[in-house]
Amino acid sequence: MTIDFEVNATGIDVSTSGYRDHVNLEVRGVELSDLISEIEGKALFQEIDLYDYIDWAEAAGHTDDILDRLDADEVIEWLRRKGHLEAES
């Protein structure tokens, strides 16, 4: 994936990465909100609460797809929040 964007920074360091055709790039002093606004529509997804995401999947009929990808503890916690399981004593 290639993303072109412009940001103002106070400093940039470029170094070799140890892999052919790759470099490390460190950018300092970038306003995070500026960076996010530059790439938001291209490749960045907004943070979403896991339980809201599961609720959305349930409403859309995709619960099985989502729950298969989650850790068992996350599924158990979601089931407790929805009232499907009793809270631990």
N, C-alpha and C positions, 0 to 999 in steps of 0.2 A: 504494500500500500504506500502511496506517495501523497503527501499533503504539503501544499505550499501555503505559507502564511508569513506575515511580517509582525515582529514585536520589537519593542524598545528594550534594551538590556544594558546593565551597567558593566557587564564583563562577559567574555566568552573564552573558554579554554578548549583547545582541540588537541587530542593525543591519539597515538596509535592504540588499537584495541588488542593486538596480538592475533587477530584474524585477518586474512587477506581481504582487501577491498572493504574493510570496516574501520571506522574511527569512533572514538568517544568524544562527545560534545557536552561540555558543561556550560550552562547559561545561567548567569547570576543577575539578580536585580530586575526580574521581570514581574510586572504586576499580574497576578494570577487571573484577575477578572479580564484583563486584556487578552491573555493567552486563550482563555476559555471561549471568549466571544469570537476569536479568530477561527477556532477549530470546531466549535460546537455543532454546527450543522453538517460537518464533514465526517467526523469519526468519533465524536465524544458523546457518550450517553449520560444523561442525568442520573444521579444517584437515586435509587428507589428503595424504599423500605422493603425488606424481604417479605414481611407478612402482607403488605399491600400487594406485592407482586403475586404471591400465592392466591390472595383473594381475587385478583384480576383473572388469574389462570382458572380458578374455580368457576367464576362467572362466565368465562369464555369457553368452558368445557375442555380445558387443557390441563386439568389437575394432575392426571397420571403422568403426562410428559414432564411437568415441573417437579413433582415429588420424586420421580426417579433420579433426578440430578442432585438432590439435596442430601445432606448428611442426616442420618437417622435422628440425631438430637434436635435438629432444626424442625423436622417433620413433627416430632413429638411435642415440641414447644408450640408449634402452630396449632396442632390438634387441641392442646390444652387451652390456648387462647380462644379458640372457637367453641369451647365447651364440649368437645367430643371425648375428652379424657378428664378425669379428676386430677386436681393439683396434687403434687407430692405432699406427703404428710411430714 
